[in-house]
Amino acid sequence: MSSRPKHLGSVTRRSFLKSVACAAVATGAGCWGAASQAKGPSIIIIYADDLGYGDLGCYGSSTIRTPHLDRLAEQGIRFTDYHSLCSVCSPSRASLLTGRYPSRCGMPFAVGGVYSDLGLQESEVTVAELLKAQGYRTACIGKWHLGIPAGFDYRTHAGFTSKSEFHPKRHGFDLFYGMVGNTNPDGSTPLLEDDGIVDPDAHVTTVTEHFTRRAVEFIRAKPGRPFFLYLPHTRAHAPWMPNPRFAGRSQGGVYGDMVEEMDWSTGEILDALVDTGIAADTLVIFASDNGSSPSAAYGSNGPLRGGKGSTFEGGMRVPCIMRWSARITAGRTSHAMANAMDLLPTIATLAGAQLPEDRIIDGIDLGPLLYGDASMTAGTRVFYYYNGLNLQAVREGRWKLHLPRRTEMLVWWETGLRELAEPLLFDLNEDPGESRDVASQHPGIVQRLLAEAARARDELGSWERAGRDQRRIRHLMDDRRRLRHLRTQQGHHNLGRDVTPD
């Protein structure tokens, strides 16, 4: 596990961020909102929703055309062993922004239903806050899904302002434009900007166009000043409804139409960088929050087993592409084990931002790998596959051990193994599809990974007990019977807190 942090006594999140921002005065970066000159490149994270490992041309798709993303891969580095931190969206997004495991940053569950009280706590430090303190302009444009405040109206989306708990503007973003969470089942979704609703009648079929337009406006707004743009799409998440402009164009069906629209959006972003003269000195990162739906009709996870909702590779190994022409040699493929938590320390380093020392940051700086250090490989790095608070697998290099489990341990979104009496060991180098159990041939590796699992549970918690560095969730209704009842209701936007189980 990670080493313990240096605790700073009474130092708070706000005082840490203020000290970092004011320290930048010495280098001309300004202090807390003053006009400043950030020193690093502009940074864009484009985050797909439920996009599978095999859904892009550069990852093997023969039915979905993604020329802009394929070109991005040709001009940068493509990862083949990159993971999200959960098989559903909210925990994955929280870990990307904080550089910490979902349990450590207090977001192990997907927001919604009895988990409507759950959100990213203000005490967490996000990559947006670190960059804002360095003088960056910051924006979150797209699907937030990291907290719904009390009093929020699911139908109208009223009650979500910059003063609301969990709002992006309380996590370092100067601008928020987009959706609070998922769309309604019929595809309707009001769009918000900062404190108010700007389009009460928006629909999932056209929101990607809105996100793209607003993102391009943000890129063009202040030439010469570096920015951080977090663009979390709602594509290719259900409901599967195409934009009329793209309907019927893809050989991949409706799902393919949605992915091709997202590729178009990426092309618009890349064109804006060229037009503003900053393409070479902008780090563009494209990744997905988890694998595609297990349904064959909605996406492909390529050669990987399982999909969204499972801790098989198909649920958490996802596409990831990075391009920074000024530093990253074009046309490279990396097989090193990386994950979404690595983005915060990587970005902080290249922007000259100081990482907080009062908490564990689980990610590592990928800079040496990006800049051509061939010695930086997966090595003996250990990775933990959680579904909610249930630790289901442990990875070390080529070896992945699936852990025993019972139905009562599982989260509502589980699509993988529901009962497992004995551990399963897979050699992912030889068997990325996790089809051949080799546990009996490697008892020593099994025991070593079981010991790693025990250490993880002690630190990050388990379904039946808290870990020593697991963030306490301040107000979560964790009633599994009630949750299972709520999941039988199809209208997820109507899942209220007053529903009584049968």
C-alpha positions as MATLAB code, in Angstrom:
seq = 'MSSRPKHLGSVTRRSFLKSVACAAVATGAGCWGAASQAKGPSIIIIYADDLGYGDLGCYGSSTIRTPHLDRLAEQGIRFTDYHSLCSVCSPSRASLLTGRYPSRCGMPFAVGGVYSDLGLQESEVTVAELLKAQGYRTACIGKWHLGIPAGFDYRTHAGFTSKSEFHPKRHGFDLFYGMVGNTNPDGSTPLLEDDGIVDPDAHVTTVTEHFTRRAVEFIRAKPGRPFFLYLPHTRAHAPWMPNPRFAGRSQGGVYGDMVEEMDWSTGEILDALVDTGIAADTLVIFASDNGSSPSAAYGSNGPLRGGKGSTFEGGMRVPCIMRWSARITAGRTSHAMANAMDLLPTIATLAGAQLPEDRIIDGIDLGPLLYGDASMTAGTRVFYYYNGLNLQAVREGRWKLHLPRRTEMLVWWETGLRELAEPLLFDLNEDPGESRDVASQHPGIVQRLLAEAARARDELGSWERAGRDQRRIRHLMDDRRRLRHLRTQQGHHNLGRDVTPD';
ca = [
       0.000    0.000    0.000;
       0.951    3.647   -0.144;
       3.216    5.135    2.467;
       1.567    7.155    5.198;
       1.338   10.909    4.606;
       3.065   13.635    6.537;
       0.219   15.106    8.561;
       0.152   18.888    8.820;
      -1.670   19.183   12.115;
      -4.369   21.832   11.853;
      -3.623   22.644    8.216;
      -6.935   22.572    6.334;
      -7.663   21.995    2.693;
      -8.325   25.713    2.182;
      -5.186   26.854    3.992;
      -3.136   24.354    1.982;
      -4.512   25.645   -1.301;
      -4.034   29.250   -0.228;
      -0.428   28.606    0.758;
       0.230   26.964   -2.609;
      -1.365   29.840   -4.494;
       0.449   32.522   -2.535;
       3.765   30.704   -2.854;
       3.343   31.145   -6.580;
       3.719   34.900   -6.144;
       7.476   34.384   -6.021;
       7.381   32.901   -9.511;
       4.900   35.422  -10.881;
       1.867   33.169  -10.752;
      -0.246   35.408   -8.549;
      -2.393   34.599   -5.488;
      -6.008   33.481   -5.227;
      -7.649   34.781   -8.324;
      -5.230   37.574   -9.164;
      -4.192   37.925  -12.784;
      -1.500   35.321  -13.152;
       0.800   33.557  -15.550;
       0.648   29.784  -15.244;
       3.879   28.095  -16.278;
       2.713   24.726  -17.586;
       0.857   23.677  -20.738;
      -2.893   23.868  -21.157;
      -4.554   20.575  -20.255;
      -7.728   18.942  -21.553;
      -9.237   15.729  -20.171;
     -11.947   14.314  -22.440;
     -13.776   11.637  -20.471;
     -16.101    9.223  -22.255;
     -18.977    7.535  -20.430;
     -19.284    3.735  -20.735;
     -16.941    3.523  -23.729;
     -15.478    0.050  -24.144;
     -11.875   -0.964  -24.738;
     -12.670   -2.090  -28.281;
     -14.873    0.816  -29.381;
     -12.279    2.968  -31.174;
     -10.579    2.289  -34.472;
      -7.148    2.579  -32.850;
      -8.222   -0.112  -30.349;
      -9.441   -2.520  -32.985;
     -12.999   -1.530  -33.886;
     -13.903   -2.383  -37.466;
     -17.447   -0.992  -37.310;
     -17.096    2.372  -35.535;
     -15.202    5.142  -37.337;
     -13.135    7.362  -35.047;
     -10.699    9.248  -37.318;
     -10.055   12.135  -34.911;
      -9.264    9.892  -31.961;
      -7.204    7.605  -34.172;
      -5.211   10.649  -35.277;
      -4.785   11.701  -31.655;
      -3.261    8.281  -30.952;
      -0.976    8.568  -33.993;
       0.264   11.925  -32.722;
       0.744   10.818  -29.121;
       0.844    7.727  -26.919;
      -1.788    4.988  -26.683;
      -2.088    2.907  -23.505;
      -3.100   -0.758  -23.630;
      -3.167   -1.379  -19.849;
      -4.893    1.694  -18.413;
      -7.668    1.308  -15.824;
     -10.514    3.292  -14.377;
     -11.039    2.971  -10.617;
     -14.489    1.449  -10.713;
     -16.820   -0.257  -13.144;
     -19.350    2.593  -12.856;
     -19.048    6.330  -13.204;
     -19.149    8.322   -9.932;
     -16.252    6.566   -8.144;
     -14.175    6.650  -11.337;
     -14.659   10.396  -11.715;
     -13.850   11.081   -8.071;
     -10.594    9.138   -8.287;
      -9.570   10.866  -11.514;
     -10.014   14.308   -9.930;
      -8.402   13.483   -6.564;
      -5.726   10.907   -7.429;
      -7.093    8.629   -4.671;
      -8.929    5.315   -4.407;
     -12.727    5.775   -4.195;
     -12.892    4.609   -0.577;
     -10.075    6.943    0.403;
     -11.776    9.989   -1.129;
     -15.242    9.044    0.154;
     -16.879    8.108   -3.169;
     -17.075    4.302   -3.415;
     -20.638    4.257   -4.769;
     -22.428    5.592   -7.834;
     -24.614    8.561   -6.958;
     -28.350    7.907   -7.016;
     -31.148    6.076   -5.217;
     -30.383    5.640   -1.536;
     -26.954    7.016   -2.371;
     -28.431   10.411   -3.279;
     -26.788   11.862   -0.177;
     -23.353   10.877   -1.434;
     -20.991   13.403   -3.003;
     -17.408   14.552   -3.298;
     -16.607   16.247    0.001;
     -15.205   19.761   -0.005;
     -12.248   18.594    2.080;
     -10.908   16.697   -0.946;
      -8.280   18.439   -3.105;
      -8.899   18.148   -6.844;
      -6.617   18.596   -9.826;
      -8.696   21.661  -10.750;
      -7.906   23.279   -7.403;
      -4.188   22.581   -7.756;
      -4.121   24.118  -11.227;
      -6.298   27.092  -10.306;
      -3.823   27.888   -7.523;
      -1.115   27.961  -10.218;
      -3.018   30.524  -12.247;
      -4.895   28.271  -14.663;
      -8.386   28.992  -15.928;
     -10.527   25.948  -15.089;
     -13.785   24.572  -16.473;
     -15.947   21.488  -16.080;
     -18.177   21.108  -19.123;
     -20.356   18.009  -19.325;
     -21.710   15.415  -16.910;
     -20.661   16.019  -13.281;
     -22.282   13.129  -11.332;
     -20.303   13.748   -8.145;
     -23.035   14.813   -5.788;
     -26.670   15.802   -5.567;
     -27.507   18.376   -2.847;
     -30.474   18.156   -0.503;
     -33.547   19.740   -2.039;
     -32.492   19.057   -5.603;
     -35.432   18.726   -8.034;
     -34.750   15.771  -10.345;
     -37.375   16.898  -12.838;
     -36.369   20.542  -13.289;
     -32.782   20.365  -11.912;
     -33.499   23.395   -9.754;
     -31.541   23.586   -6.524;
     -27.980   23.094   -7.814;
     -26.017   26.335   -7.578;
     -22.438   27.328   -6.823;
     -23.437   27.526   -3.164;
     -24.749   23.953   -3.199;
     -22.876   21.119   -1.579;
     -20.911   19.080   -4.158;
     -21.019   21.799   -6.863;
     -18.003   21.863   -9.258;
     -17.328   25.508   -8.379;
     -16.589   24.365   -4.834;
     -13.957   22.002   -6.219;
     -11.777   24.444   -8.136;
     -13.706   25.005  -11.356;
     -14.235   28.599  -12.494;
     -16.982   27.460  -14.868;
     -19.501   24.644  -14.751;
     -21.688   24.014  -17.770;
     -23.617   20.785  -18.196;
     -25.578   18.096  -16.386;
     -25.777   17.317  -12.667;
     -25.855   13.579  -13.343;
     -27.435   11.140  -15.778;
     -30.290   12.119  -18.037;
     -33.859   11.140  -17.286;
     -34.837    7.758  -18.798;
     -36.534    9.526  -21.717;
     -33.307   11.375  -22.518;
     -34.409   14.762  -21.229;
     -31.888   16.707  -19.144;
     -31.879   20.403  -18.275;
     -28.501   22.086  -18.823;
     -26.991   24.330  -16.180;
     -24.314   26.997  -16.175;
     -22.892   27.913  -12.791;
     -25.884   29.125  -10.735;
     -28.758   28.619  -13.096;
     -30.575   26.555  -15.700;
     -29.757   27.768  -19.211;
     -31.774   25.195  -21.166;
     -34.659   23.457  -19.370;
     -35.592   21.445  -22.451;
     -32.283   19.937  -23.523;
     -32.063   16.300  -24.601;
     -29.347   13.667  -24.665;
     -29.500   13.513  -28.461;
     -28.001   17.002  -28.767;
     -26.149   17.725  -25.493;
     -22.797   16.711  -27.006;
     -23.149   19.591  -29.445;
     -23.839   21.966  -26.547;
     -20.827   20.682  -24.586;
     -18.595   21.018  -27.635;
     -19.702   24.556  -28.447;
     -19.183   25.704  -24.861;
     -15.792   23.968  -24.642;
     -14.573   25.669  -27.833;
     -15.747   29.029  -26.460;
     -13.775   28.400  -23.276;
     -10.622   27.467  -25.213;
     -10.837   30.629  -27.299;
     -11.794   32.976  -24.449;
      -8.403   34.179  -23.184;
      -5.564   33.469  -25.606;
      -2.183   33.134  -23.986;
      -3.379   32.022  -20.555;
      -3.119   28.268  -19.853;
      -6.326   26.479  -18.948;
      -7.597   23.194  -17.591;
     -10.683   21.828  -19.331;
     -12.420   18.762  -17.915;
     -14.916   17.532  -20.533;
     -16.837   14.531  -19.141;
     -19.245   13.329  -21.823;
     -22.509   11.506  -21.243;
     -21.912    9.398  -24.376;
     -22.122    6.427  -24.812;
     -24.192    5.916  -21.630;
     -27.849    4.905  -21.829;
     -30.371    5.914  -23.028;
     -29.060    4.865  -26.416;
     -30.478    7.589  -28.646;
     -28.481    9.075  -31.546;
     -28.143   12.682  -32.525;
     -30.241   13.035  -35.722;
     -27.151   14.419  -37.466;
     -25.333   11.132  -36.847;
     -28.204    8.635  -36.887;
     -27.644    5.684  -39.189;
     -24.103    6.689  -40.159;
     -22.204    4.051  -38.238;
     -21.919    0.344  -38.989;
     -21.916   -0.031  -35.204;
     -25.619    0.791  -34.968;
     -27.082    3.370  -32.589;
     -24.214    2.926  -30.153;
     -21.741    3.474  -32.975;
     -23.585    6.641  -33.998;
     -23.097    7.962  -30.457;
     -19.398    7.139  -30.372;
     -18.844    8.698  -33.788;
     -20.536   11.877  -32.544;
     -18.095   11.950  -29.625;
     -15.240   11.531  -32.103;
     -16.612   14.499  -34.063;
     -16.632   16.502  -30.833;
     -12.985   15.616  -30.226;
     -12.169   16.836  -33.721;
     -13.803   20.186  -32.978;
     -11.728   20.537  -29.804;
      -8.506   19.675  -31.626;
      -9.328   22.127  -34.411;
      -9.859   24.892  -31.830;
      -6.375   24.220  -30.458;
      -4.901   24.542  -33.946;
      -6.850   27.729  -34.653;
      -5.624   29.343  -31.429;
      -2.030   28.276  -32.034;
      -1.681   26.166  -28.891;
      -2.056   22.621  -30.233;
       1.595   21.687  -29.743;
       1.706   22.899  -26.152;
      -1.559   21.424  -24.915;
      -1.736   18.060  -23.180;
      -4.869   16.291  -24.418;
      -5.977   13.183  -22.520;
      -8.806   10.960  -23.708;
     -10.089    8.098  -21.555;
     -13.290    6.355  -20.432;
     -14.815    6.091  -16.957;
     -15.446    2.333  -17.282;
     -16.063   -0.376  -19.843;
     -19.102   -0.644  -22.074;
     -22.330   -2.391  -21.231;
     -22.129   -6.217  -21.112;
     -24.881   -6.273  -23.706;
     -23.504   -7.213  -27.130;
     -25.691   -4.516  -28.689;
     -24.009   -1.682  -26.826;
     -20.297   -1.489  -27.256;
     -17.313   -3.780  -27.307;
     -14.617   -4.474  -24.749;
     -12.516   -6.180  -27.394;
     -10.698   -9.305  -26.153;
     -11.483   -8.556  -22.517;
     -13.930  -10.481  -20.344;
     -16.943   -8.772  -18.787;
     -18.021   -5.161  -18.983;
     -19.544   -2.325  -17.035;
     -20.480   -3.410  -13.518;
     -17.749   -6.045  -13.172;
     -14.128   -6.134  -12.039;
     -13.128   -8.294  -14.976;
     -10.810   -6.364  -17.296;
     -13.712   -5.437  -19.564;
     -15.260   -3.440  -16.733;
     -12.220   -1.355  -15.826;
      -9.519   -1.547  -18.533;
     -10.391    1.267  -20.918;
      -8.941    3.269  -23.810;
      -6.502    6.034  -22.890;
      -4.671    8.334  -25.282;
      -2.372   11.252  -24.431;
      -0.954   13.833  -26.812;
       1.434   16.680  -26.027;
       3.366   17.308  -29.186;
       5.949   19.495  -27.470;
       7.080   16.628  -25.214;
       5.519   13.284  -26.174;
       7.006   11.459  -29.169;
       4.267   10.596  -31.659;
       3.100    7.111  -32.550;
       3.994    5.322  -29.342;
       2.152    2.481  -27.590;
       2.663    1.823  -23.890;
       1.939   -1.501  -22.215;
       2.790   -0.138  -18.765;
       0.113   -0.519  -16.100;
      -1.431    2.910  -15.469;
      -4.721    4.194  -14.073;
      -6.853    7.305  -13.692;
      -5.339    8.211  -10.307;
      -2.033    8.854  -12.079;
      -3.438   11.883  -13.885;
      -3.418   14.222  -10.858;
       0.253   13.756   -9.879;
       1.306   13.752  -13.543;
      -0.516   17.001  -14.281;
       0.546   18.612  -10.991;
       4.201   17.938  -11.749;
       4.175   19.401  -15.242;
       2.259   22.470  -13.969;
       4.627   22.983  -11.028;
       1.892   22.421   -8.453;
       2.604   21.112   -4.969;
       0.773   17.938   -3.915;
      -0.959   18.002   -0.522;
       1.090   16.263    2.157;
      -1.707   15.660    4.670;
      -3.234   12.769    2.698;
      -2.224    9.809    0.578;
      -2.165   10.331   -3.176;
      -2.376    6.862   -4.730;
      -1.435    7.828   -8.276;
       2.097    8.217   -9.596;
       3.695   10.720  -11.961;
       3.709    9.198  -15.449;
       5.975   11.923  -16.794;
       9.055    9.717  -17.294;
       6.961    7.225  -19.274;
       5.372    9.957  -21.386;
       8.740   11.464  -22.208;
      10.294    8.188  -23.311;
      11.733    6.397  -20.269;
      11.453    2.794  -21.480;
      12.409    1.497  -18.033;
       9.106    2.678  -16.540;
       6.880   -0.394  -16.814;
       4.182   -2.043  -14.698;
       6.854   -3.762  -12.632;
       5.611   -4.836   -9.227;
       3.002   -2.092   -8.906;
      -0.128   -3.339   -7.124;
      -3.651   -2.309   -8.158;
      -6.891   -2.977   -6.272;
     -10.195   -3.647   -8.042;
     -13.075   -2.497   -5.851;
     -16.782   -2.640   -6.638;
     -18.224   -0.341   -4.010;
     -16.665   -1.435   -0.728;
     -16.090   -4.989   -1.928;
     -12.465   -5.686   -2.857;
     -12.835   -8.211   -5.670;
      -9.389   -8.520   -7.260;
      -5.718   -7.661   -6.783;
      -3.245   -7.071   -9.627;
       0.540   -7.214   -9.542;
       2.256   -7.005  -12.909;
       1.000   -9.839  -15.071;
      -0.923  -11.551  -12.250;
      -4.529  -10.848  -11.290;
      -6.227  -12.637   -8.413;
     -10.031  -12.640   -8.136;
     -11.088  -12.947   -4.502;
     -13.851  -15.079   -2.966;
     -17.204  -13.366   -2.592;
     -20.846  -13.899   -1.695;
     -23.973  -12.211   -2.946;
     -24.513  -10.148    0.200;
     -21.139   -8.421   -0.354;
     -22.115   -7.073   -3.762;
     -23.215   -3.663   -4.966;
     -26.355   -3.203   -7.015;
     -24.448   -2.699  -10.257;
     -22.588   -6.011  -10.090;
     -22.469   -7.881  -13.421;
     -19.532  -10.196  -12.710;
     -19.092  -13.201  -10.463;
     -21.722  -13.283   -7.739;
     -20.407  -16.334   -5.892;
     -16.781  -17.419   -5.737;
     -15.606  -19.983   -3.186;
     -11.885  -20.063   -4.030;
      -9.534  -17.469   -5.553;
      -8.980  -17.415   -9.307;
      -5.566  -16.449  -10.688;
      -5.078  -15.206  -14.241;
      -1.912  -14.398  -16.175;
      -3.006  -11.285  -18.061;
       0.037  -11.319  -20.321;
      -0.996  -14.684  -21.735;
      -4.722  -14.558  -21.013;
      -6.177  -11.008  -21.075;
      -9.631  -12.557  -21.463;
      -9.349  -14.130  -17.970;
     -10.451  -17.552  -19.141;
      -7.803  -19.912  -17.680;
      -7.433  -20.171  -13.915;
      -3.811  -20.965  -12.999;
      -4.114  -20.681   -9.206;
      -3.188  -24.310   -8.610;
       0.039  -23.841  -10.584;
       1.209  -20.779   -8.632;
       0.284  -21.171   -4.941;
       3.013  -18.748   -3.857;
       1.629  -15.954   -6.026;
      -1.873  -16.635   -4.717;
      -0.689  -16.310   -1.116;
       1.250  -13.118   -1.858;
      -1.764  -11.472   -3.487;
      -4.068  -12.620   -0.685;
      -1.723  -10.848    1.730;
      -1.943   -7.714   -0.445;
      -5.733   -7.965   -0.297;
      -5.613   -8.104    3.500;
      -3.452   -4.969    3.583;
      -5.841   -3.187    1.242;
      -8.852   -4.034    3.418;
      -7.026   -2.788    6.519;
      -6.350    0.550    4.845;
      -9.221    1.098    2.376;
     -11.943   -0.899    4.080;
     -14.220   -3.748    3.153;
     -17.917   -4.305    2.711;
     -18.310   -5.266    6.387;
     -15.772   -2.964    8.098;
     -14.042    0.381    7.755;
     -10.372    0.788    6.880;
      -7.950    2.982    8.799;
      -7.662    5.483    5.920;
     -11.164    5.119    4.504;
     -12.971    8.459    4.432;
     -16.085    8.370    6.539;
     -19.156    9.059    4.439;
     -20.967   11.774    6.325;
     -24.548   11.034    5.404;
     -25.099    7.880    3.406;
     -28.222    5.769    3.692;
     -26.617    2.345    3.400;
     -29.618    0.042    3.583;
     -29.126   -2.813    1.128;
     -32.700   -4.091    1.311;
     -34.018   -0.649    0.564;
     -31.531   -0.180   -2.233;
     -32.532   -3.398   -3.960;
     -36.142   -2.335   -3.748;
     -35.328    1.023   -5.305;
     -33.452   -0.593   -8.158;
     -36.645   -2.356   -9.194;
     -38.074    1.064  -10.047;
     -37.283    1.955  -13.651;
     -37.490    5.722  -13.294;
     -34.193    6.372  -11.546;
     -34.893   10.128  -11.401;
     -37.877    9.349   -9.164;
     -35.929    7.321   -6.627;
     -36.780    9.229   -3.474;
     -35.695    8.900    0.121;
     -39.186    8.064    1.339;
     -39.562    4.741   -0.488;
     -40.226    1.905    1.950;
     -39.118   -1.657    1.159;
     -41.730   -4.348    0.819;
];
